[in-house]
Amino acid sequence: MDVGSIAQLSTTMAETGTRQAVGMAVLKKAQDIQSSTATALIEALPPVPAAPSLPSHLGNRINTTA
């Protein structure tokens, strides 16, 4: 292995590391944007109206023979 090959390998490894770092930064930024968008959408939902008053016996049993 000559000096030129070692220098080229070193440069390639440094470029790969830089590309990975940039890729991770972009990924983190995209995740932050998605998180803030999801939070804004959830906060924009109107409040859920109160359920009507139902008799207390409703919803206590499940018919599994249907």
Residue, then its C-alpha position, 0 to 999 in steps of 0.5 A: m500500500d503506497v502513501g497515495s492510497i493511504a491518503q485517498l482512504s483517509t480522505t474517503m473515510a473523513e468524507t463518509g463521516t461528514r456525510q453521516a453527520v450531515g444526514m443525522a442532523v437532517l434526520k433530527k431536524a425532520q423529526d423535530i418538525q414532525s413532532s411540532t406539527a403533530t403537537a400543533l394538530i393535536e392542540a387544534l382538535p376541538p374539545v370532545p363533547a361530554a357523553p350523554s347520560l346513559p343508564s348505568h347498566l349499559g356497557n357492562r356486558i358483552n354478547t359473545t354468542a352473536 
